[in-house]
């Protein structure tokens, strides 16, 4: 049986590319491994009818990478390049204790939180993502290859942006790579709207990537360290060390730029406004239309995170001294309370509850109702429930392996087809636009293969479909 292995690397100076690509042929099977140097990376194995066809496919893959600048190397000679992790210092608050209903210690500093009407999500720097009920029961645990920078929701889909440069779709039973950011983009934050991804990075750039995981445009603002990016159907809002800018979603054309006194460390958005939490002890509300500052919310220390009620009626902030604040829409401070479990690195408000994730790794649920806050200011707070993980809870990791089935049932059949040099996925059957591609994980695409998905939805902006639910390969 013929066997052959080729290991390549592409490593550029400074903050450039630093990745590997390995092709291993064993008889009729070709196994491809790729990722950042020093990491496990992604692995995919494909079988071919004959050894000759396997050899031809392997040679083609190697030639493609060599043309892009990859060169033969020895595994282990180059070391993993350090990934920027947000350095934060948290202090203890002297404020009155907040009415924390329950708290869950995730095991590491936590930046990612997302809450909807079904569950709560927390992602930490250890790569763990947990889901909990609104009452604090842990229901699922995912283990991702690297630290979680943020969690974002986009309609049905939940995504985790990680330090390995990948964005994982957590909407199914197992995490799958939805986007793979270029190696020279050091993710600080990301947001997704209708399948289009916006990424802010260490260099102060903002990059837009479409539903096919393909680069659309990038812009460099006047500052560095872009911690804020928020996307809607028409624009991308980016905050860096100089202020906040708006770019058109379609082509990245700048619309406005607003200078702020402090560096932007966090961002939030509502329908008509964006909110920038800054190092000068303030949250600014800016109009999406023209960037005008309509309100300023003053805190007593550097703002690590912020959020707003859905109608902008209340605005919340978390500072670097383990305190959380609530303001009226006009900027009037209503209260300041201590978290008791670290500084809030991200937060979200839903149904009179403020959910925060902290430097101590906690996901805490704070009762932000007027009655509970009034009691807290008088010194009466509930004893928080300390949530534990059941010993029987399984840990689920990303995989490119698919279940197989020969039964279509109520599912939707999609097919992977070659389109020029790329692979596209399209819906099979009547009632769908035949020219529209389907947003579908790249790592499981194989020309000619058919898959069964739970369903597809047309993107709000039109032009493509988005697959959701479990994915199985049709036999």
C-alpha positions, 0 to 999 in steps of 0.5 A: 500500500502506497504511503506518503506524507508532506508537511508544509508551513507558511510563517511570515514576520511580525503578525503575519500568517503562521500556519501549517498544512499536512497531506498524508496519503495512505492507499486510497485515503488522503488525510489533510490537517491544517491550522495554526502552527503549534495547535492541533488544527482541523483534520479531514480524511477523504477516500478515493476509488483508486490509489492513483486518484488519491495520489492525484488529489494529494498532489493537487492540494500540495501544489495549491498550497505551494503556490500560496507560499507554503514551503516544506518544513519540519514539524516542531521547529517553529513554535506556536505564536502567542495570541493576544489575550485581554489583560484586565485587572479587577478590584473589589467593590465597596458598593452595596451587594447586588441581589444575585439570584444564582452564580455559576463558576465556569472555571476561567475568566469569562468574556462570552455571554448570550441570553435568549428566551430559552437559555443562557450561554457562558464562554471562558478563556479555557475554551469551555462553553456552558448552557444553563436554564434561566433558573441556573441549571447547567444543561450542556458543555462544549469544549473548544480548542482555545479561549472564547473571546465572545458569544453572539446570537444571529437569529437561530444561530449561536456563534463563539469567536475563539483565540484559535482564529475560528468562529464556531457554530454552536447551534447543533449537537456538536460545534462546527467551524462556521468561519475561519479568520485569516491568521493575521487577524487577531480577533478582539471581538466579533458580531454577526448579522444575517450571516455576515461577520464583522471582526475587530482586531488588535491592529484597530482594523474591522473586517467583513466576511460573508456567509461563504467565509470569504473576505469582503472588505477591511478598514483601518480606523485612526486608532488601535485595539478594536474592542467594539464591533456591532453589525446590523443589516446596513452597517458595521459600527467599530470602536477603537482607541480613538472613538467609534466609526460607521461603515456601510455593510455592503462595501465598507464605505465610511459614513461617520467617525466620532472621536471620544475622550477614552478608548472604547473597550466594549460596545452594544447596540439597539435599533437606533443607537450604539453604546460605547463603554470607555476607559474614561469612566463613561458609556456614550450613546451615539445615534446610528444615523450620524454618530452624534452623542445623545447621552453620557453615562458616568461611572466611577472607574474604567468601563469593561462592559455595557448593555441596554434594555431593548427600548433603551429605557435603561443602560447598564455598565460594569467597571473594573472595580467589580461594580455594576451600574444602572442609568436612566435613558438620559444619563441619570444614575439610578444605582451602583451595586457590587457583583461579589464575583469579579468585574463584568467583562460582558453583560446582557439584560433580559426580563428584569434580570442582568446577566454578567460574566466576570474576571472570576469566571462567573456567570451571575444572574442579578435581579434588576427589578426595582423592588429587588434593587430597592431591598438591596440598597437597604441591605437585604439581598437573597443568598445566591445559589451556587450552581454546580455541574452534574458529574454525568454531564458530557463534554462535546468537542468540535468534529468534522465527522458526520452521522450518515443516513439513508432516510430523508424524512422531513429534512432538506437535502442539499448537495455539494457542487464544484463551482470553479475552484471552490465548493458550493452547497445548494438545495436539491428539490423544487421550491428553492432558488437553484442559484442560491448557495447555502451557508454550510461548514467548509470542513465537511464539504465534499464535491458530489456529496449530499447531506440532510439538514433539518431545514434552511432559511433564506437570508434576510438580505436575500441571495443565499440560504442558511442551513440549521439543525443537525447535518447528516451525510446521505448514503 
